[in-house]
């Protein structure tokens, strides 16, 4: 069975919690306001793939997280290879 990637909001929350930071701390490192993080996590607004890649460059991602930098699911070959 093929794994479907999580919503971006859920992915952001997983990454933030994995790194042990508050929404405010997360936002500060990304250079955005805390309300953006809240809205992304609630699914009210969806960040771009570019923003997701930026998040994954700045923060450690938990195992099994969709890789927005290389555009692949865990264990899958990069679409750029």
C-alpha angles and dihedrals in degrees: 000000000000117000115235115218117249121251113275091246093055090046091052092050092048091051093046094048091043088057093046097235133134123241088256093053091045091050093049092054090050095045095240133111122267090244089065091057091048093049092047092050092048091049093240091125128018119220120223123259086250090059090047091053089049090053091051092050092053100039137043112250123220118246114279095029118142109256108233092175093063099020100239146114118247110287093013123120114252116263086227095059 
